[in-house]
Amino acid sequence: MARGCRTARTVRRLTAAVALSGGAALLLSACSSSGTALAQKACVHVDASIRLYTEAQHETDVATARRKANEAVAQLEDALQFAAQATSSNPAFNPLMTTLQEIGRTSESNLIPALRAQCAAATSATAGSTPVG
């Protein structure tokens, strides 16, 4: 009878260990996909910003051009918040956050190529892959 109790305890311990390790793996994959989702949210703002910036560059009315350029910067500032959260979840998104931190230090036209590449990587990223910086 004592041997049966030990076997039952061992089975329970093994079951608990397997459940815990599976839960940890699930939690880690959820964090990774959370980072991807946040980076993709940042990229929605980046895309809007690029569109507004391009419109501002082709606008003939100075006031409208200035308004669209300001809206473009505001979109990048919104994107920065999501990119920072994405980096907290998955450090692979740090290049996106770092590029967005250059707002105000350089023209958006200088940031667009890097932002497009980083958002393309974030958009195509899956929970198990690492985006390219």
C-alpha positions in Angstrom: 0.0 0.0 0.0 2.9 2.4 0.8 4.3 1.8 -2.7 1.0 2.7 -4.3 0.9 6.0 -2.4 4.4 6.8 -3.6 3.6 6.0 -7.2 0.5 8.2 -7.0 2.5 11.1 -5.5 5.1 10.7 -8.2 2.5 10.7 -11.0 0.9 13.9 -9.4 4.3 15.6 -9.2 5.1 14.7 -12.8 1.7 15.9 -14.0 2.1 19.2 -12.1 5.7 19.7 -13.5 4.4 19.1 -17.1 1.5 21.5 -16.6 3.8 24.2 -15.2 6.3 23.9 -18.0 3.5 24.0 -20.6 2.0 27.0 -18.9 5.3 28.8 -18.9 5.8 28.1 -22.6 2.3 29.4 -23.3 3.0 32.6 -21.3 6.2 33.3 -23.1 4.7 32.8 -26.5 1.8 35.1 -25.4 4.4 37.8 -24.5 6.1 37.4 -27.8 2.8 37.7 -29.8 1.9 40.7 -27.6 5.1 42.4 -28.7 4.3 41.7 -32.3 0.7 43.0 -31.9 2.0 46.2 -30.3 4.6 46.7 -33.0 1.9 46.3 -35.6 -0.3 48.9 -33.8 2.7 51.2 -33.9 3.0 50.6 -37.6 -0.6 51.5 -38.3 0.4 55.0 -36.9 3.6 54.9 -38.9 1.7 54.2 -42.1 -0.7 57.1 -41.4 2.2 59.4 -40.7 3.9 58.5 -44.0 0.7 59.1 -45.9 0.1 62.5 -44.2 3.8 63.5 -44.7 3.6 62.7 -48.4 0.3 64.6 -48.7 1.9 67.6 -46.9 4.9 67.5 -49.3 2.5 67.7 -52.3 0.1 70.2 -50.8 0.0 73.6 -52.5 -1.7 75.4 -49.6 0.9 76.3 -47.0 -1.5 76.1 -44.0 -2.9 72.7 -45.1 0.6 71.4 -45.6 1.7 72.6 -42.2 -1.4 71.0 -40.6 -0.8 67.6 -42.3 2.9 67.7 -41.4 2.0 68.3 -37.7 -0.5 65.5 -37.9 2.2 63.2 -39.3 4.5 64.0 -36.4 1.6 63.3 -33.9 1.1 59.9 -35.6 4.8 59.1 -35.1 4.5 60.2 -31.4 1.6 57.8 -31.0 3.5 55.1 -32.7 6.4 55.6 -30.3 4.3 54.6 -27.3 3.3 51.3 -28.9 6.8 50.6 -30.1 8.1 51.1 -26.6 5.5 48.7 -25.2 6.4 46.2 -28.0 10.1 46.5 -27.0 9.2 45.7 -23.4 7.5 42.6 -24.5 10.1 41.6 -27.1 13.5 43.4 -27.4 13.6 42.5 -31.1 11.4 45.5 -31.7 14.0 47.9 -30.3 15.1 49.2 -33.7 11.5 50.4 -34.4 11.4 52.2 -31.1 14.9 53.7 -31.6 14.0 55.0 -35.0 10.8 56.6 -33.7 12.8 58.3 -31.0 14.5 60.4 -33.7 11.3 62.4 -34.1 12.3 66.1 -33.8 16.0 65.4 -34.3 15.8 64.7 -38.0 13.3 65.1 -40.8 10.6 62.5 -41.2 11.9 62.0 -44.8 15.2 60.6 -43.3 13.2 58.1 -41.1 10.8 56.8 -43.7 13.1 54.1 -45.3 14.0 52.6 -41.9 10.4 52.8 -40.7 9.1 51.1 -43.8 11.6 48.3 -43.4 11.0 47.8 -39.7 7.2 47.9 -40.1 7.4 45.4 -43.0 9.3 43.1 -40.6 6.8 43.7 -37.8 3.9 43.0 -40.1 5.3 39.7 -41.3 6.5 38.7 -37.9 4.9 35.7 -36.2 5.1 34.8 -32.6 8.1 32.6 -33.1 10.1 34.8 -35.4 12.4 37.8 -34.8 11.9 41.0 -36.7 14.8 42.4 -38.7 16.2 45.7 -37.5 
